[in-house]
């Protein structure tokens, strides 16, 4: 389905076996025969069953629950009677099927409510015809149509067959429910798969089993961009349980299909164990000489320069700095990060008669379909993708190389294959959150107001083109809130592929901008909360109305104030304890965090609690899932800040498992209190915007506790020792 209903779309209805009805969307002008080929959004069975299709990938963000809630609300049924069915990947039917960018609610809130309302309108029309009364005299509730005047009522199941024969309404003109009448939307509802998850029922990609299936592992060069120079596969083929091994030449590089050696076996254990016998020589490629230490050393040489790429300029930053009463300089940095989902990359593929069927835990199936078609030289229409539930994604499964690998290996092996990446594969051959370096300088006037801001951003890319997920946008706060601003960039060549991690780019920029703003508040002798309020200024919209990068200062101030009140900002704390505050706007959501942290004499950091206030519009679809998403974002942010970094040496990643890349443990996870500030704006997504304000709030709390400013992540506790 497209992002929003438009004049080229219409509702279509048809009959199903057993006297029921299905409902879907079709392009205007489509014949009914064509429309009936569509997968339905809603099916109402003659047996009383109600099925709603969830079309987006489920990666733990709760969309398989919240999106069907929108349909069920306007359909006017009891949630307990609804069954949810995961759709196949099919953009011709469903349009955008992506778990990324926190866009599902943003794009589907109105559209899928109208699908539900359209189904209800058809059922009401069927009842009106059945009873010979005006449709306006009828009401609905709990999956039934009522005629209050005569006390008659019928279940939807009794009306579905007749409703399927009626002309569908123009759903763009339907009157939707007033939110005060919601019975499902806005109520906390448990995830539809929760019981299956906790009881171990098969849902995930790793659960897929097919008749005759074998297992595969794929050994690739330790350095990105490398390829097989030569390989002796005899010992591998002779290993117990191994059914084959062959060289994969590669197609499209590390983003699609790298060069490597595939091993096919009766089990993952056999395939993975056989790696020890692999004798392969690698051409390590252009990345072999790259290292995190080298990147940092080069970035340090650029501290007092400006880059060749102009990101944004306004006023005259140099002149304003020259007349500033006080100037503040600082350099901030952050490392590469791995996504590290608990379920490693995997995909099951079956290739028969030139057609490919994939069972993939993917966040973005259509690019995978295109890449598989290209690598195998087949039409995209010959590829079927089952979207399996993802055991974590955080942006990693927007990548599609594991899908291409599985399809290529399955065709070469001649049997269905489940490709499984080991944890080490996942850590050392993933898509990296780009690291970066910021050399900042700002000027304050005699009243402590920011009158100049300069930033030389050193990151990764080619020429003036940023690597994926590295770009610093020209409107990144405090752009447009400081009169004299100059932001420039320098790119460093990087062989490793980069990718989007939860709150892409903003997950790092929030730390930098809000950390440096805290420094400016301290230099001005101002309260960090009030300094931020003054920087935002009066409530107003900065930018063009309706644009994604327009900035609502009033909404930002509202969440800032709410978080401060929640945390009791300004209260006295014990020695070596402090409160830190920060706010950030990304993915159309405004969020503020306050962190309370203490620092022990040995430098160990303990987070006592985090308070978060967020504004994502006038409606929270599922409060249970919403709170879960914000809490998850905060804990992700704390985990990365306290101990996560991916480093390159001689072109290879040094960390290979959780022992060297620690995830936040339950014993270290603080309580996270979440509140939502409702505003009169269309609802937007929640998977990502809760992250960026937390790392700076944490380091600002550390400064409040110790007087030590943290400018590099992860936090070096050695600097915090007494």
C-alpha positions in Angstrom: 0.0 0.0 0.0 1.2 3.5 -0.7 2.2 5.9 2.0 -1.3 7.5 1.9 -4.5 6.9 0.1 -4.8 8.8 -3.1 -7.2 9.0 -6.1 -5.5 6.1 -7.9 -6.6 3.7 -5.1 -9.9 2.2 -4.3 -11.3 -0.4 -1.9 -12.1 -3.7 -3.4 -14.2 -6.5 -1.9 -14.7 -10.1 -2.8 -16.2 -13.3 -1.5 -14.2 -16.1 0.2 -15.1 -19.7 0.7 -17.6 -20.3 3.5 -19.7 -17.2 2.9 -17.2 -14.6 4.0 -15.6 -11.4 2.6 -12.1 -10.2 1.9 -11.2 -6.6 1.6 -8.1 -5.0 0.0 -6.9 -2.0 -2.0 -6.4 -1.8 -5.8 -5.4 0.8 -8.3 -8.4 2.8 -9.6 -9.7 1.2 -12.8 -8.6 -2.3 -11.9 -11.0 -5.0 -13.0 -12.5 -7.1 -10.2 -10.8 -10.2 -11.6 -7.5 -8.4 -11.1 -8.5 -7.1 -7.7 -9.3 -10.6 -6.5 -5.7 -11.6 -7.1 -4.7 -9.2 -4.3 -3.8 -10.5 -0.9 -6.5 -9.1 1.4 -6.1 -6.7 4.3 -9.2 -8.0 6.1 -11.0 -11.3 5.9 -14.2 -12.0 7.6 -15.1 -15.6 7.5 -18.6 -17.1 7.5 -17.5 -18.9 10.6 -17.1 -15.6 12.5 -13.3 -15.5 12.1 -11.7 -12.1 11.6 -8.3 -11.9 10.1 -6.2 -8.8 9.6 -3.0 -8.8 7.7 0.1 -7.2 9.0 2.2 -6.1 6.1 5.4 -4.7 7.6 8.3 -6.7 9.0 8.2 -7.4 12.7 11.6 -6.9 14.4 10.4 -6.5 17.9 9.1 -3.0 17.4 5.5 -4.2 17.9 4.2 -3.3 14.5 2.5 -6.6 14.0 0.2 -5.6 16.9 -0.2 -1.8 16.5 -0.9 -1.6 12.8 -3.7 -4.2 12.9 -5.1 -2.3 15.9 -5.8 0.6 13.6 -7.8 -1.5 11.2 -9.7 -3.3 14.1 -10.6 0.0 15.7 -12.4 1.3 12.7 -13.8 -2.1 11.8 -15.4 -2.0 15.3 -14.6 -5.5 16.5 -13.4 -7.0 19.7 -9.7 -7.3 19.7 -9.9 -10.7 21.3 -11.6 -12.1 18.2 -8.9 -10.9 15.8 -6.3 -13.1 14.3 -3.2 -11.5 12.8 -1.5 -12.9 9.7 2.0 -11.9 8.4 1.9 -10.9 4.8 4.3 -12.1 2.2 6.7 -9.5 0.7 4.7 -8.0 -2.1 5.2 -4.3 -2.8 2.7 -4.4 -5.7 0.0 -5.2 -3.2 1.2 -3.6 0.0 3.6 -0.8 -1.2 6.2 0.1 1.3 7.1 -2.9 3.5 10.0 -1.6 5.6 10.9 -1.7 9.2 13.1 1.3 9.3 13.0 5.1 9.8 10.1 4.8 12.4 7.8 5.4 9.5 5.1 2.8 9.9 2.7 4.8 12.1 3.6 8.0 10.3 2.5 6.6 6.9 -0.2 4.1 7.9 -2.2 5.7 10.7 -4.8 7.3 8.6 -4.7 4.9 5.6 -5.3 1.7 7.5 -8.0 3.2 9.7 -9.8 3.9 6.5 -9.4 0.3 5.4 -11.2 -0.7 8.6 -13.8 1.9 8.2 -14.4 0.8 4.6 -15.0 -2.7 5.7 -17.5 -1.5 8.4 -19.3 0.6 5.9 -19.8 -2.4 3.6 -21.2 -4.5 6.4 -23.5 -1.7 7.5 -24.7 -1.4 3.9 -25.4 -5.1 3.7 -27.4 -5.0 6.9 -29.4 -2.0 5.6 -30.2 -3.9 2.5 -31.1 -7.0 4.6 -33.5 -5.1 6.8 -34.7 -2.5 4.3 -33.7 0.4 6.5 -31.4 3.4 5.9 -27.7 2.8 6.7 -27.7 5.9 8.8 -30.1 4.2 11.2 -27.6 1.5 12.1 -24.7 1.2 14.5 -21.9 -1.2 15.1 -20.1 -2.6 18.1 -18.2 -5.8 18.9 -18.4 -7.2 15.4 -22.1 -6.8 15.0 -24.5 -4.4 13.3 -27.4 -3.1 15.3 -30.7 -1.5 14.4 -31.6 0.2 17.7 -35.2 1.1 16.6 -36.2 -2.6 16.2 -33.6 -4.2 18.5 -32.4 -6.3 15.6 -28.7 -7.2 15.2 -26.5 -9.5 13.1 -22.9 -10.6 13.4 -20.5 -9.5 10.7 -20.1 -13.2 9.7 -23.8 -13.3 8.7 -23.4 -10.2 6.5 -20.0 -10.8 5.0 -21.1 -12.7 1.9 -23.7 -10.1 1.0 -21.2 -7.2 1.8 -18.7 -8.8 -0.7 -21.1 -8.1 -3.6 -21.7 -4.4 -2.8 -19.8 -1.6 -4.4 -17.1 -0.4 -2.0 -17.3 3.1 -0.6 -14.9 5.9 -1.4 -12.8 5.4 1.7 -11.1 8.8 1.4 -14.5 10.4 2.3 -15.4 8.2 5.2 -15.8 9.8 8.6 -13.5 8.1 11.1 -14.0 7.6 14.8 -13.5 10.4 17.2 -10.5 9.3 19.4 -12.7 9.7 22.5 -14.7 6.7 21.2 -11.6 4.4 20.7 -11.9 1.0 22.3 -8.7 -0.5 21.0 -6.3 2.3 19.9 -4.8 4.0 22.9 -5.2 0.9 25.1 -2.1 -1.1 26.2 -2.2 -4.4 24.3 0.3 -7.2 24.6 2.2 -8.3 21.5 0.3 -10.8 19.4 3.3 -13.1 19.3 4.3 -12.8 22.9 3.1 -16.2 24.1 4.7 -17.9 21.1 8.0 -16.1 21.7 8.2 -17.1 25.4 7.1 -20.7 24.7 9.6 -21.2 21.9 7.2 -21.7 19.0 8.7 -21.3 15.6 8.5 -17.7 14.4 12.0 -16.6 13.6 14.2 -17.1 10.6 16.4 -19.6 12.5 13.2 -21.7 13.1 12.7 -22.4 9.4 12.9 -26.1 8.4 12.3 -27.5 5.0 12.2 -31.1 3.7 15.7 -32.1 2.4 17.2 -28.9 3.8 21.0 -28.7 4.4 22.9 -26.1 6.4 25.5 -23.6 5.1 28.2 -21.4 6.4 30.0 -18.8 4.3 33.6 -17.9 5.1 34.7 -14.5 3.8 37.9 -12.6 3.9 38.7 -11.0 7.3 39.0 -7.6 5.6 36.2 -6.0 3.8 36.6 -5.8 0.1 38.9 -8.9 0.1 38.4 -12.0 -2.1 39.5 -15.6 -2.4 42.9 -15.9 -4.1 43.0 -19.7 -3.9 41.5 -22.5 -1.8 42.2 -26.2 -1.1 38.8 -27.6 -0.3 39.7 -31.3 -0.1 40.0 -31.4 3.7 36.8 -29.5 4.2 34.8 -31.9 1.9 36.2 -34.9 3.8 35.0 -33.5 7.2 32.2 -35.3 9.0 28.7 -34.3 7.9 29.9 -32.1 5.0 28.1 -32.5 1.7 29.9 -29.9 -0.4 32.1 -26.9 -0.5 32.8 -24.4 -3.3 34.2 -20.9 -4.0 31.7 -18.1 -4.4 33.2 -15.5 -6.8 31.1 -12.6 -5.5 28.6 -10.2 -7.0 28.1 -6.6 -6.0 30.6 -6.5 -3.2 30.1 -6.5 0.5 26.6 -5.0 0.3 25.4 -7.9 -1.8 27.6 -11.0 -2.3 31.2 -11.0 -1.2 33.7 -13.5 -2.5 34.2 -16.5 -0.2 33.9 -20.2 0.4 30.5 -21.9 1.1 30.4 -25.1 3.1 27.2 -27.3 3.0 26.6 -29.9 5.7 23.9 -31.9 7.5 23.9 -29.4 10.4 25.2 -26.0 11.3 27.5 -27.6 13.8 29.1 -29.8 11.1 29.4 -26.9 8.7 30.9 -24.5 11.2 33.3 -27.1 12.6 34.6 -27.9 9.1 35.9 -24.3 8.8 38.9 -25.3 10.8 40.0 -27.5 7.9 39.7 -24.7 5.3 42.9 -23.9 3.5 42.3 -20.6 1.8 44.5 -17.7 0.7 43.0 -14.3 0.6 43.6 -11.2 -1.5 42.9 -8.8 1.4 42.1 -5.8 -0.9 42.4 -2.1 -0.4 41.0 -2.2 3.2 44.0 -4.2 4.5 45.9 -1.1 5.7 43.0 0.7 7.4 42.7 1.0 11.1 40.7 2.9 13.8 43.9 4.3 15.2 44.9 5.6 11.8 41.6 7.2 11.2 41.7 8.9 14.7 45.2 10.1 14.1 44.3 11.7 10.8 41.2 13.3 12.2 43.3 14.8 15.0 45.4 16.7 12.5 42.3 18.4 11.2 41.3 19.9 14.6 42.1 23.5 13.6 41.0 23.4 10.0 37.8 23.5 8.0 36.8 20.8 5.6 36.3 21.0 1.8 32.6 20.1 2.0 30.3 22.9 3.1 27.5 21.4 5.0 25.8 24.6 6.2 26.7 28.3 6.4 24.8 31.2 7.9 25.9 34.7 8.9 29.6 35.1 9.6 30.9 32.6 12.1 34.5 33.7 11.9 33.7 37.4 12.6 31.2 36.4 15.4 33.9 34.3 17.1 36.3 37.2 16.8 34.0 39.5 18.8 32.8 36.8 21.3 33.2 37.5 25.0 34.1 33.9 25.5 35.2 31.1 23.1 34.8 27.4 23.8 36.6 24.7 21.8 36.2 20.9 22.1 36.7 17.8 20.0 34.2 14.9 20.2 34.4 11.4 18.8 32.5 8.2 18.7 33.4 4.7 17.4 32.1 2.3 14.8 29.3 0.1 16.3 28.0 -3.3 15.5 24.2 -3.9 15.6 24.7 -7.2 17.5 21.2 -8.6 17.4 20.6 -11.7 19.4 19.6 -13.7 16.3 22.5 -13.6 13.9 22.0 -13.2 10.2 20.3 -16.1 8.5 18.2 -17.0 5.5 16.7 -20.2 4.1 16.5 -20.6 0.4 14.9 -23.1 -2.0 15.6 -22.8 -5.8 13.5 -25.0 -8.0 12.8 -24.7 -11.7 14.4 -21.3 -11.9 12.2 -19.9 -9.1 13.5 -18.8 -5.7 11.7 -19.0 -2.4 13.2 -17.3 0.6 12.4 -17.4 4.3 14.2 -14.2 5.5 14.2 -12.2 8.8 14.5 -9.0 6.8 13.6 -5.4 7.5 13.5 -4.5 3.9 12.6 -7.3 1.5 12.3 -5.5 -1.8 16.0 -4.5 -2.2 16.8 -8.2 -1.3 14.5 -9.3 -4.1 16.2 -7.0 -6.6 19.7 -8.1 -5.5 18.9 -11.8 -5.6 17.4 -11.4 -9.1 20.5 -9.6 -10.3 22.9 -12.1 -8.8 21.1 -15.1 -10.1 20.0 -13.5 -13.4 16.3 -14.2 -12.9 13.2 -12.0 -13.0 12.1 -10.5 -9.7 8.7 -12.0 -10.2 10.2 -15.4 -9.8 11.2 -14.7 -6.2 8.9 -15.3 -3.2 9.9 -13.9 0.2 8.4 -15.0 3.5 9.1 -12.3 6.0 10.0 -14.1 9.2 10.0 -12.4 12.6 13.4 -10.9 13.3 15.3 -11.6 16.5 16.4 -8.0 16.7 17.4 -5.8 13.8 18.1 -2.2 14.9 18.8 -1.4 11.2 21.1 -4.4 10.5 18.5 -6.2 8.6 18.0 -3.3 6.2 21.1 -5.0 4.7 20.4 -7.8 2.3 23.6 -9.6 1.7 22.6 -12.7 3.7 19.6 -13.1 1.4 21.7 -13.0 -1.7 24.2 -15.4 -0.2 21.5 -18.0 0.7 19.9 -17.9 -2.7 23.3 -18.2 -4.6 24.5 -21.0 -2.4 21.2 -22.9 -2.6 21.2 -22.8 -6.4 24.8 -24.0 -6.5 24.2 -26.7 -3.9 21.0 -28.0 -5.7 19.2 -28.4 -2.4 17.3 -26.2 0.0 19.8 -24.4 2.2 19.6 -22.6 5.5 22.5 -20.2 5.7 23.5 -19.3 9.2 26.1 -16.7 10.2 27.9 -17.5 13.4 28.1 -14.9 16.1 31.7 -14.2 14.9 30.5 -13.8 11.3 27.8 -11.4 12.5 30.3 -9.3 14.5 33.2 -9.2 12.1 31.4 -9.0 8.8 28.4 -6.8 9.6 27.5 -3.4 8.4 29.1 -0.8 10.7 27.5 2.3 12.3 30.0 4.9 11.1 32.3 6.5 13.6 33.1 10.2 13.5 35.0 13.1 14.8 33.8 16.7 15.4 36.0 19.7 16.0 33.8 22.3 17.6 34.1 25.9 18.5 31.5 28.3 19.8 31.3 31.9 20.9 29.3 33.4 23.7 28.4 37.1 24.1 28.7 38.9 27.4 25.2 37.7 28.4 26.1 34.0 27.8 24.1 33.8 24.5 25.5 31.6 21.7 26.4 33.9 18.8 28.7 31.6 16.8 29.1 27.9 16.1 31.7 26.2 14.0 32.1 22.4 13.4 34.6 20.5 11.3 33.0 17.0 10.9 35.4 14.3 9.9 33.7 11.1 8.9 33.8 8.5 6.1 32.9 8.6 2.4 34.2 9.2 -1.0 35.0 12.7 -2.1 32.1 14.8 -0.9 29.7 11.8 -0.7 29.1 10.4 2.8 29.2 6.7 3.5 25.8 5.2 4.2 24.4 6.5 7.6 27.2 9.0 8.1 25.7 12.2 6.7 25.4 15.3 8.9 22.3 17.1 7.8 22.4 20.9 7.2 19.5 21.3 9.6 20.9 19.3 12.5 20.3 21.3 15.7 21.4 24.0 16.6 21.4 25.0 12.9 18.8 27.7 12.4 19.0 28.6 16.1 22.4 30.2 16.0 22.8 33.2 13.8 26.4 32.6 12.7 27.1 29.1 11.8 29.7 27.2 9.7 29.7 23.4 9.4 32.1 21.7 7.1 33.1 18.1 6.4 36.1 15.9 5.5 35.7 12.3 4.3 38.1 9.5 5.0 38.0 6.5 2.6 36.6 3.4 4.2 36.5 -0.1 2.8 34.1 -1.5 5.3 30.4 -1.2 4.4 28.3 1.0 6.8 24.7 0.7 7.7 21.9 2.3 9.6 21.7 1.7 13.3 18.7 2.7 15.5 18.2 6.5 15.0 20.8 6.6 12.2 23.4 9.3 12.5 21.3 11.0 15.2 22.5 8.3 17.7 25.9 9.9 17.5 25.0 13.5 16.7 22.8 13.8 19.8 25.8 13.0 22.0 28.0 15.5 20.2 25.6 18.5 20.0 24.0 18.1 23.4 27.3 17.4 25.1 28.9 20.5 23.6 25.8 22.6 24.5 26.3 21.5 28.1 29.8 22.7 27.9 28.5 26.1 26.7 26.0 26.3 29.5 28.8 25.7 32.0 31.0 28.3 30.3 28.1 30.8 30.5 27.5 30.0 34.2 24.0 29.0 33.4 21.7 26.2 34.5 21.8 23.5 31.7 18.1 23.3 31.5 17.5 27.1 31.3 20.4 27.4 28.8 18.7 25.0 26.5 15.4 26.8 26.9 17.0 30.1 26.0 18.7 28.5 23.0 15.4 27.2 21.7 13.7 30.5 22.3 10.0 31.1 22.1 7.6 28.4 20.8 7.6 28.6 17.0 8.1 26.5 13.9 11.5 26.9 12.3 11.5 25.8 8.7 8.7 25.2 6.2 5.4 23.7 7.5 5.0 20.1 6.5 8.7 19.5 5.9 10.4 16.6 7.7 13.2 18.9 8.8 11.0 21.7 10.1 11.7 22.2 13.8 9.0 23.0 16.4 10.7 24.8 19.3 7.6 24.7 21.4 7.4 20.9 21.2 11.1 20.6 22.0 10.7 22.9 25.1 7.6 21.0 26.2 9.4 17.6 26.4 12.5 19.3 28.0 10.3 20.8 30.7 8.4 17.6 31.2 11.5 15.4 31.7 13.0 18.0 34.1 9.8 18.0 36.2 9.7 14.2 36.2 13.3 13.9 37.4 13.1 16.7 40.0 15.7 18.8 38.1 17.8 20.9 40.5 17.5 18.7 43.5 20.6 18.1 45.7 22.3 14.8 45.3 25.1 13.0 47.2 28.7 13.6 46.3 29.9 12.0 43.1 26.3 11.8 41.9 24.7 14.1 39.3 21.8 14.8 36.9 22.3 15.4 33.2 19.8 16.6 30.7 19.6 16.6 26.9 17.0 16.7 24.1 16.9 15.8 20.5 14.6 15.8 17.5 14.8 13.0 15.0 12.4 10.8 13.0 9.6 13.4 13.6 9.8 12.8 17.3 10.8 15.2 20.1 12.5 13.6 23.1 14.3 14.7 26.2 16.1 12.6 28.8 17.4 13.2 32.3 19.9 10.7 33.7 20.8 10.3 37.3 24.3 8.7 37.6 27.0 8.2 40.2 30.7 7.6 39.8 32.6 5.4 42.2 36.2 6.2 43.3 37.5 3.6 40.8 35.6 5.4 37.9 32.8 2.8 37.6 29.6 4.5 36.4 26.2 3.5 37.9 23.0 4.8 36.3 20.3 5.1 39.0 17.4 6.1 36.8 16.4 7.7 33.5 13.4 9.9 32.9 12.2 10.4 29.3 9.5 12.6 27.9 8.5 12.3 24.2 6.2 14.0 21.8 5.1 11.9 18.7 1.8 13.6 18.1 -1.8 13.4 19.3 -2.2 9.6 19.7 -0.2 6.7 21.1 -1.5 3.7 19.3 -0.4 1.0 21.8 0.9 2.4 25.1 2.4 -0.9 26.0 4.5 -1.2 22.9 5.3 2.5 22.9 6.8 2.4 26.4 8.6 -0.7 25.5 10.2 1.0 22.5 11.3 4.0 24.4 12.8 2.0 27.2 14.5 -0.3 24.7 16.0 2.8 23.0 17.3 4.2 26.2 18.9 0.9 27.3 20.5 0.5 23.9 21.9 4.0 24.2 23.3 3.3 27.7 24.8 0.0 26.6 26.7 1.6 23.7 27.8 4.5 25.7 29.2 2.5 28.6 31.2 -0.1 26.7 30.7 -0.7 23.0 33.2 0.0 20.2 34.2 -1.8 17.0 37.8 -1.2 16.1 39.7 -2.0 12.9 43.3 -3.1 12.8 45.0 -4.1 9.5 41.5 -3.8 7.9 39.9 -6.4 10.1 37.5 -6.1 13.1 39.1 -6.9 16.4 35.9 -7.8 18.3 34.3 -11.1 17.5 31.8 -11.8 20.2 29.9 -10.4 23.2 32.9 -10.9 25.5 34.7 -8.0 23.7 31.5 -6.2 22.7 29.4 -6.3 25.9 25.7 -5.8 25.8 24.0 -4.1 28.7 23.2 -6.7 31.4 20.0 -6.8 33.4 21.9 -6.0 36.6 23.1 -2.8 35.1 19.8 -1.7 33.5 18.2 1.1 35.4 14.5 1.9 35.7 13.4 4.1 32.8 10.3 6.2 33.4 8.5 7.3 30.2 5.9 10.0 29.7 4.3 11.2 26.5 3.5 14.8 25.8 0.5 14.8 23.4 0.4 17.6 20.8 -2.0 18.3 18.0 0.1 16.7 15.2 -0.3 13.5 13.2 1.1 10.5 15.1 4.6 9.4 14.2 6.9 6.5 15.0 8.7 5.5 18.2 11.3 2.9 17.3 14.2 5.4 17.1 13.7 9.0 18.4 14.0 7.9 22.0 17.7 7.0 21.6 19.7 10.2 20.8 19.1 12.2 23.9 20.3 9.5 26.3 24.1 9.4 25.7 24.5 13.1 26.2 22.3 13.1 29.2 24.5 10.4 30.7 27.8 12.1 30.0 26.3 15.4 31.3 25.3 13.6 34.5 28.9 12.4 34.8 30.2 15.9 34.5 27.7 17.1 37.1 29.0 14.3 39.4 32.7 14.6 38.8 33.6 17.8 36.9 35.1 15.6 34.2 33.9 16.2 30.7 33.4 13.0 28.6 33.9 13.8 24.9 34.5 10.3 23.5 32.5 7.2 23.5 32.5 4.6 24.9 33.1 6.2 28.3 36.7 5.7 29.5 36.2 5.1 33.2 39.9 5.4 33.8 39.5 9.2 33.4 36.9 9.2 36.2 39.0 7.7 39.0 39.6 9.9 42.0 
